[in-house]
Amino acid sequence: MKTNESKRMPILLGLLISAFIGMFGETAINIALTPLMKALHVSAPTVQWLSTGYLLIVGILVPVSGLLIRWFTTRQLLFSALAAFIAGTFIAAMAQGFPMLLTGRLIQGIATGILIPLLFNTVMAIYPPQKRGTAFGMVGLILMFSPAIGPTVAGLILNALGWQWIFWLMLPFLILALVVSIIFCKDVNTVTRPEIDPLSIFLSTLGSGGIVAGCSFAGDLGWTSTAVLFLLAIGVISIILFSIKQLKMENPMLNIRGFKIPMFTVGIVEVVTSFSIIMSAMLLLPMYWQGGKLLSAAIAGLLLLPGGIVNGLVSVISGRLYDLYGPKWLVKIGAALNIIAAIMFVNIRVSSSYVYVIGANILLMIGMPLVITCSQTNGLNALPKELSPDGSAIMNTGQQICGAIAIALTTTFLAAGENVYRATIGHSTAEMLTNGVKYGFTFTLVLAIIGFVLSLFMKHTSVLALKPGLEQEKN
């Protein structure tokens, strides 16, 4: 379905608002975890499930989204997801104890797991390939700007009000998204209702859930823990079996044949690597500001705001630049900026100036959208139309799984850095935490280098193949 420019934005508006709130919730809650431990009288491993559980549900649902999009109309999925989101947010805002708060977060995760792939599929359906860069620039503004400013807004709320207001703030926007969607949203997908394969759903759930849960537990139990190794093994084996089954099915639940197209594969690996970088940075920077510089949550959030604003601006511009020039040099420039920023972060000190740290964050927030928006658009453009829902689901599944892995590995490096400082120098809370942050950013630097190497293989794809596996024409 192709629509006039004046009709496209109203169709997307409700999805964009709800996706913004969904991604905002991924990082906003992180800065509130310490106050929540005190308010709800729970331990650090327990409170972490507010983030882990959310990611777990999103990671489980996203692979199934390709099937849902073929079974239900755009409006049905959007209204159902928004209703769940509103319900989960209300439950979380009203929570007086941890179980009720966790329940609300899990329901929010269900909604986000449906909304994000639906947004990607809708963009692919209503925009022609030559305009998708600009469209995905808008999507990038949502998917990267919202988690970037999440800690800022949450920090201000925590300073002035209580943690419940993080959720109360979400509700008006979700209700607005529902009203806008009822008025403007149209059905853009083709409902084919393919046969449901219960085994594929089971393997997909076990695979995504096992890996996300295993990585999440690794932060507390260690990577050599029997429980962690068991969950990771179950997850990996399930994904392998799921992939084999999909390749043998005539109508698979998730068509993974898109990996035969080189630029889709390069695009998705570049995207998940970059998403892992931003998830790692958004975990470490608030810790540094609060634990290294001993600042309040509100001030820490405000110091992250310049990077968030720059990120939003570059996200929009990068999409337009992709439509004009293609991804080749834009991705290389973005990847190089990510390396420079990561090197600056690795050399961070307690005494580092505010300008130095904010400057490194701004460089990262310029590089990230250049890489992600261009790689994402280029990768999805490489797919034939019939594989678009599957490509969106694969890309978003990869982001959630790799994001969870990145958070777990970053936490491991953080703890290792703290332990090294404690063993060699002694106890100093601020210095020890900062040393851990430096170790965490070492992992970020490795990811940035991988991203730059991948950028060397990026080529422009603009003409869709007629059948899966066919070679794409290039500009």
C-alpha positions as semicolon CSV with decimal commas, in nm:
position;residue;x (nm);y (nm);z (nm)
1;M;0,000;0,000;0,000
2;K;0,140;0,340;-0,105
3;T;-0,018;0,661;0,018
4;N;0,027;1,031;-0,046
5;E;0,276;1,212;0,176
6;S;0,000;1,409;0,352
7;K;-0,171;1,085;0,454
8;R;0,133;0,891;0,574
9;M;0,212;1,084;0,892
10;P;-0,139;1,057;1,046
11;I;-0,125;0,680;0,992
12;L;0,208;0,662;1,175
13;L;0,138;0,919;1,446
14;G;-0,025;0,689;1,702
15;L;0,248;0,428;1,649
16;L;0,523;0,687;1,687
17;I;0,381;0,823;2,014
18;S;0,334;0,478;2,165
19;A;0,677;0,356;2,046
20;F;0,835;0,667;2,201
21;I;0,679;0,583;2,539
22;G;0,775;0,216;2,503
23;M;1,143;0,291;2,443
24;F;1,138;0,569;2,704
25;G;1,032;0,306;2,959
26;E;1,333;0,087;2,880
27;T;1,584;0,334;3,028
28;A;1,371;0,567;3,246
29;I;1,326;0,297;3,507
30;N;1,704;0,236;3,533
31;I;1,772;0,561;3,715
32;A;1,490;0,482;3,960
33;L;1,615;0,136;4,062
34;T;1,812;0,257;4,366
35;P;1,521;0,462;4,509
36;L;1,288;0,169;4,436
37;M;1,509;-0,067;4,638
38;K;1,462;0,155;4,942
39;A;1,094;0,232;4,885
40;L;0,987;-0,129;4,819
41;H;1,243;-0,295;5,054
42;V;1,388;-0,528;4,790
43;S;1,745;-0,629;4,699
44;A;1,941;-0,519;4,392
45;P;1,899;-0,854;4,208
46;T;1,523;-0,841;4,275
47;V;1,467;-0,482;4,163
48;Q;1,671;-0,548;3,847
49;W;1,383;-0,764;3,724
50;L;1,189;-0,445;3,648
51;S;1,432;-0,400;3,359
52;T;1,516;-0,764;3,296
53;G;1,155;-0,883;3,295
54;Y;1,056;-0,605;3,057
55;L;1,335;-0,698;2,813
56;L;1,253;-1,066;2,851
57;I;0,889;-1,020;2,749
58;V;0,981;-0,792;2,458
59;G;1,245;-1,042;2,343
60;I;0,993;-1,328;2,352
61;L;0,716;-1,142;2,171
62;V;0,910;-0,971;1,891
63;P;0,993;-1,295;1,700
64;V;0,621;-1,382;1,699
65;S;0,530;-1,038;1,563
66;G;0,575;-1,146;1,201
67;L;0,303;-1,407;1,255
68;L;0,075;-1,164;1,440
69;I;0,104;-0,910;1,158
70;R;-0,018;-1,174;0,912
71;W;-0,305;-1,281;1,138
72;F;-0,447;-0,946;1,253
73;T;-0,501;-0,608;1,093
74;T;-0,286;-0,305;1,175
75;R;-0,569;-0,142;1,371
76;Q;-0,647;-0,457;1,571
77;L;-0,284;-0,501;1,676
78;L;-0,233;-0,133;1,753
79;F;-0,551;-0,098;1,961
80;S;-0,477;-0,420;2,153
81;A;-0,119;-0,317;2,224
82;L;-0,220;0,031;2,339
83;A;-0,493;-0,109;2,563
84;A;-0,235;-0,342;2,723
85;F;0,014;-0,057;2,756
86;I;-0,238;0,169;2,928
87;A;-0,343;-0,112;3,162
88;G;0,017;-0,205;3,251
89;T;0,115;0,159;3,308
90;F;-0,185;0,218;3,533
91;I;-0,106;-0,095;3,738
92;A;0,258;0,017;3,776
93;A;0,156;0,370;3,879
94;M;-0,085;0,233;4,143
95;A;0,160;-0,026;4,276
96;Q;0,230;-0,028;4,648
97;G;0,457;-0,333;4,640
98;F;0,710;-0,498;4,412
99;P;0,490;-0,782;4,272
100;M;0,226;-0,537;4,147
101;L;0,491;-0,307;3,998
102;L;0,658;-0,600;3,819
103;T;0,321;-0,714;3,683
104;G;0,265;-0,369;3,534
105;R;0,611;-0,370;3,377
106;L;0,557;-0,713;3,221
107;I;0,228;-0,600;3,065
108;Q;0,410;-0,294;2,929
109;G;0,665;-0,532;2,777
110;I;0,388;-0,722;2,598
111;A;0,269;-0,395;2,441
112;T;0,618;-0,284;2,335
113;G;0,693;-0,626;2,186
114;I;0,397;-0,578;1,950
115;L;0,431;-0,203;1,883
116;I;0,793;-0,178;1,768
117;P;0,776;-0,442;1,490
118;L;0,434;-0,308;1,387
119;L;0,587;0,039;1,345
120;F;0,864;-0,094;1,122
121;N;0,623;-0,297;0,911
122;T;0,389;0,001;0,866
123;V;0,676;0,221;0,746
124;M;0,779;-0,047;0,496
125;A;0,420;-0,073;0,373
126;I;0,341;0,296;0,316
127;Y;0,679;0,439;0,205
128;P;0,854;0,358;-0,125
129;P;1,222;0,254;-0,101
130;Q;1,355;0,594;-0,212
131;K;1,182;0,768;0,081
132;R;1,241;0,514;0,356
133;G;1,561;0,678;0,475
134;T;1,369;0,988;0,582
135;A;1,093;0,772;0,730
136;F;1,337;0,561;0,930
137;G;1,504;0,883;1,039
138;M;1,177;0,967;1,216
139;V;1,166;0,617;1,359
140;G;1,528;0,656;1,471
141;L;1,432;0,977;1,647
142;I;1,178;0,775;1,845
143;L;1,379;0,459;1,908
144;M;1,704;0,634;2,005
145;F;1,602;0,976;2,138
146;S;1,347;0,839;2,385
147;P;1,585;0,600;2,567
148;A;1,852;0,871;2,555
149;I;1,635;1,124;2,742
150;G;1,470;0,861;2,964
151;P;1,722;0,902;3,249
152;T;1,700;1,282;3,222
153;V;1,322;1,298;3,257
154;A;1,312;1,023;3,520
155;G;1,582;1,197;3,723
156;L;1,385;1,523;3,729
157;I;1,066;1,338;3,825
158;L;1,241;1,152;4,108
159;N;1,384;1,477;4,240
160;A;1,052;1,663;4,241
161;L;0,791;1,387;4,286
162;G;0,792;1,012;4,350
163;W;0,882;0,714;4,132
164;Q;0,511;0,649;4,059
165;W;0,505;0,969;3,854
166;I;0,732;0,812;3,594
167;F;0,430;0,598;3,505
168;W;0,167;0,866;3,559
169;L;0,355;1,078;3,306
170;M;0,326;0,803;3,045
171;L;-0,053;0,766;3,070
172;P;-0,168;1,090;2,898
173;F;0,060;1,020;2,600
174;L;-0,068;0,664;2,568
175;I;-0,429;0,782;2,580
176;L;-0,344;1,045;2,317
177;A;-0,186;0,774;2,100
178;L;-0,502;0,563;2,130
179;V;-0,730;0,853;2,032
180;V;-0,509;0,950;1,737
181;S;-0,492;0,587;1,623
182;I;-0,870;0,544;1,638
183;I;-0,912;0,852;1,418
184;F;-0,628;0,818;1,167
185;C;-0,475;0,470;1,166
186;K;-0,549;0,254;0,860
187;D;-0,495;-0,114;0,786
188;V;-0,182;-0,139;0,572
189;N;-0,092;-0,505;0,609
190;T;-0,233;-0,803;0,421
191;V;-0,404;-1,054;0,650
192;T;-0,325;-1,403;0,517
193;R;-0,370;-1,607;0,838
194;P;-0,100;-1,869;0,770
195;E;-0,106;-2,196;0,959
196;I;0,015;-2,163;1,318
197;D;0,294;-2,399;1,413
198;P;0,296;-2,444;1,795
199;L;0,644;-2,599;1,793
200;S;0,791;-2,293;1,618
201;I;0,631;-2,063;1,874
202;F;0,762;-2,281;2,159
203;L;1,117;-2,290;2,021
204;S;1,114;-1,917;1,953
205;T;0,995;-1,840;2,305
206;L;1,244;-2,078;2,464
207;G;1,530;-1,947;2,250
208;S;1,479;-1,575;2,304
209;G;1,370;-1,617;2,665
210;G;1,658;-1,850;2,751
211;I;1,928;-1,619;2,618
212;V;1,782;-1,301;2,770
213;A;1,722;-1,468;3,107
214;G;2,065;-1,634;3,108
215;C;2,244;-1,308;3,035
216;S;2,038;-1,126;3,296
217;F;2,115;-1,380;3,570
218;A;2,486;-1,372;3,474
219;G;2,519;-1,026;3,628
220;D;2,439;-1,168;3,972
221;L;2,539;-1,535;3,952
222;G;2,839;-1,513;3,718
223;W;2,889;-1,655;3,370
224;T;3,010;-1,991;3,503
225;S;2,699;-2,049;3,713
226;T;2,519;-2,375;3,635
227;A;2,185;-2,196;3,606
228;V;2,327;-1,936;3,365
229;L;2,502;-2,193;3,147
230;F;2,187;-2,407;3,140
231;L;1,966;-2,116;3,032
232;L;2,212;-2,003;2,767
233;A;2,249;-2,356;2,632
234;I;1,872;-2,401;2,617
235;G;1,839;-2,066;2,442
236;V;2,107;-2,130;2,180
237;I;1,993;-2,487;2,107
238;S;1,631;-2,372;2,075
239;I;1,723;-2,095;1,831
240;I;1,925;-2,340;1,620
241;L;1,635;-2,587;1,612
242;F;1,392;-2,302;1,538
243;S;1,606;-2,185;1,246
244;I;1,637;-2,535;1,100
245;K;1,261;-2,583;1,124
246;Q;1,187;-2,249;0,956
247;L;1,412;-2,334;0,663
248;K;1,227;-2,661;0,611
249;M;0,877;-2,510;0,627
250;E;0,698;-2,392;0,314
251;N;0,524;-2,114;0,513
252;P;0,753;-2,049;0,813
253;M;0,647;-1,852;1,119
254;L;0,956;-1,635;1,073
255;N;1,120;-1,648;0,731
256;I;1,495;-1,629;0,793
257;R;1,590;-1,665;0,426
258;G;1,658;-1,292;0,424
259;F;2,002;-1,376;0,567
260;K;2,094;-1,501;0,220
261;I;2,089;-1,138;0,106
262;P;2,430;-0,993;0,203
263;M;2,327;-0,632;0,267
264;F;2,043;-0,739;0,497
265;T;2,289;-0,947;0,699
266;V;2,545;-0,665;0,715
267;G;2,269;-0,419;0,809
268;I;2,126;-0,627;1,091
269;V;2,467;-0,705;1,246
270;E;2,559;-0,334;1,227
271;V;2,229;-0,235;1,388
272;V;2,245;-0,482;1,678
273;T;2,612;-0,395;1,743
274;S;2,529;-0,024;1,756
275;F;2,220;-0,080;1,970
276;S;2,437;-0,276;2,213
277;I;2,674;0,022;2,234
278;I;2,396;0,265;2,325
279;M;2,245;0,026;2,582
280;S;2,589;-0,014;2,741
281;A;2,652;0,362;2,747
282;M;2,307;0,439;2,891
283;L;2,383;0,197;3,175
284;L;2,734;0,327;3,252
285;L;2,695;0,705;3,221
286;P;2,424;0,747;3,490
287;M;2,638;0,529;3,719
288;Y;2,943;0,748;3,657
289;W;2,758;1,074;3,721
290;Q;2,596;0,942;4,039
291;G;2,866;0,708;4,174
292;G;3,182;0,870;4,036
293;K;3,091;1,239;4,049
294;L;2,847;1,189;4,341
295;L;2,570;1,389;4,171
296;S;2,196;1,356;4,228
297;A;1,973;1,166;3,988
298;A;1,823;1,493;3,864
299;I;2,161;1,652;3,784
300;A;2,286;1,327;3,627
301;G;1,981;1,322;3,404
302;L;2,031;1,684;3,297
303;L;2,394;1,617;3,203
304;L;2,274;1,343;2,966
305;L;2,027;1,580;2,800
306;P;2,267;1,749;2,550
307;G;2,352;1,411;2,402
308;G;1,985;1,318;2,383
309;I;1,896;1,639;2,199
310;V;2,182;1,596;1,950
311;N;2,079;1,235;1,900
312;G;1,726;1,337;1,806
313;L;1,842;1,601;1,558
314;V;2,094;1,374;1,388
315;S;1,841;1,088;1,369
316;V;1,612;1,301;1,150
317;I;1,896;1,442;0,939
318;S;2,063;1,102;0,887
319;G;1,752;0,957;0,724
320;R;1,735;1,242;0,474
321;L;2,108;1,210;0,404
322;Y;2,060;0,838;0,337
323;D;1,794;0,912;0,075
324;L;2,032;1,158;-0,094
325;Y;2,369;0,983;-0,069
326;G;2,320;0,625;0,044
327;P;2,479;0,459;0,350
328;K;2,840;0,397;0,243
329;W;3,019;0,702;0,384
330;L;2,758;0,797;0,642
331;V;2,795;0,464;0,823
332;K;3,176;0,487;0,811
333;I;3,173;0,839;0,957
334;G;2,929;0,736;1,230
335;A;3,131;0,425;1,318
336;A;3,452;0,631;1,338
337;L;3,286;0,882;1,573
338;N;3,171;0,592;1,793
339;I;3,531;0,471;1,825
340;I;3,656;0,819;1,918
341;A;3,380;0,855;2,180
342;A;3,453;0,509;2,324
343;I;3,826;0,589;2,352
344;M;3,740;0,907;2,540
345;F;3,515;0,711;2,776
346;V;3,783;0,448;2,840
347;N;4,010;0,728;2,965
348;I;3,749;0,871;3,201
349;R;3,853;0,974;3,554
350;V;3,678;1,099;3,866
351;S;3,855;1,428;3,794
352;S;3,747;1,439;3,428
353;S;3,582;1,768;3,338
354;Y;3,211;1,787;3,274
355;V;3,283;1,922;2,925
356;Y;3,501;1,619;2,845
357;V;3,237;1,362;2,945
358;I;2,945;1,550;2,787
359;G;3,152;1,599;2,471
360;A;3,222;1,225;2,447
361;N;2,851;1,154;2,489
362;I;2,761;1,405;2,216
363;L;3,009;1,241;1,976
364;L;2,849;0,902;2,050
365;M;2,503;1,045;1,997
366;I;2,608;1,181;1,657
367;G;2,764;0,853;1,549
368;M;2,485;0,623;1,665
369;P;2,198;0,752;1,445
370;L;2,428;0,778;1,142
371;V;2,506;0,409;1,177
372;I;2,171;0,274;1,292
373;T;1,932;0,470;1,068
374;C;2,134;0,411;0,752
375;S;2,211;0,043;0,824
376;Q;1,852;-0,027;0,921
377;T;1,705;0,136;0,611
378;N;1,961;-0,021;0,379
379;G;1,914;-0,367;0,526
380;L;1,534;-0,363;0,507
381;N;1,541;-0,211;0,156
382;A;1,746;-0,511;0,045
383;L;1,454;-0,744;0,119
384;P;1,171;-0,830;-0,120
385;K;0,829;-0,705;-0,012
386;E;0,706;-1,042;0,111
387;L;0,996;-1,065;0,357
388;S;0,947;-0,717;0,509
389;P;0,752;-0,831;0,821
390;D;1,008;-1,106;0,882
391;G;1,300;-0,867;0,833
392;S;1,152;-0,619;1,080
393;A;1,091;-0,895;1,334
394;I;1,444;-1,034;1,293
395;M;1,603;-0,691;1,330
396;N;1,402;-0,604;1,640
397;T;1,456;-0,948;1,795
398;G;1,829;-0,910;1,740
399;Q;1,824;-0,569;1,909
400;Q;1,645;-0,697;2,219
401;I;1,857;-1,011;2,257
402;C;2,187;-0,833;2,189
403;G;2,079;-0,543;2,411
404;A;2,026;-0,787;2,699
405;I;2,363;-0,954;2,629
406;A;2,534;-0,613;2,616
407;I;2,387;-0,506;2,950
408;A;2,496;-0,833;3,110
409;L;2,850;-0,813;2,968
410;T;2,879;-0,445;3,061
411;T;2,777;-0,530;3,417
412;T;3,040;-0,806;3,423
413;F;3,315;-0,570;3,303
414;L;3,197;-0,307;3,553
415;A;3,226;-0,554;3,841
416;A;3,567;-0,672;3,717
417;G;3,699;-0,316;3,713
418;E;3,573;-0,254;4,065
419;N;3,731;-0,579;4,188
420;V;4,069;-0,494;4,031
421;Y;4,069;-0,153;4,201
422;R;3,965;-0,301;4,534
423;A;4,238;-0,568;4,517
424;T;4,525;-0,341;4,409
425;I;4,452;0,000;4,558
426;G;4,190;-0,041;4,827
427;H;3,851;0,094;4,907
428;S;3,737;0,424;4,757
429;T;3,377;0,421;4,643
430;A;3,398;0,694;4,376
431;E;3,736;0,585;4,235
432;M;3,640;0,218;4,244
433;L;3,311;0,279;4,063
434;T;3,486;0,493;3,802
435;N;3,741;0,220;3,739
436;G;3,453;-0,021;3,684
437;V;3,293;0,224;3,440
438;K;3,622;0,242;3,246
439;Y;3,627;-0,137;3,218
440;G;3,267;-0,130;3,099
441;F;3,353;0,122;2,828
442;T;3,638;-0,105;2,716
443;F;3,366;-0,348;2,609
444;T;3,191;-0,058;2,433
445;L;3,514;0,022;2,247
446;V;3,538;-0,337;2,123
447;L;3,181;-0,311;1,989
448;A;3,264;0,021;1,822
449;I;3,564;-0,133;1,645
450;I;3,347;-0,422;1,524
451;G;3,096;-0,168;1,394
452;F;3,365;0,017;1,198
453;V;3,494;-0,305;1,040
454;L;3,137;-0,390;0,933
455;S;3,096;-0,044;0,781
456;L;3,369;-0,126;0,528
457;F;3,134;-0,382;0,368
458;M;2,832;-0,151;0,341
459;K;2,690;-0,101;-0,010
460;H;2,382;0,087;-0,122
461;T;2,070;-0,123;-0,194
462;S;1,773;0,057;-0,344
463;V;1,588;-0,187;-0,572
464;L;1,397;-0,471;-0,408
465;A;1,439;-0,827;-0,530
466;L;1,135;-1,001;-0,672
467;K;1,208;-1,327;-0,496
468;P;1,397;-1,416;-0,178
469;G;1,764;-1,491;-0,232
470;L;1,797;-1,302;-0,559
471;E;2,085;-1,059;-0,601
472;Q;1,987;-0,694;-0,558
473;E;2,058;-0,424;-0,808
474;K;2,262;-0,135;-0,679
475;N;2,255;0,237;-0,759
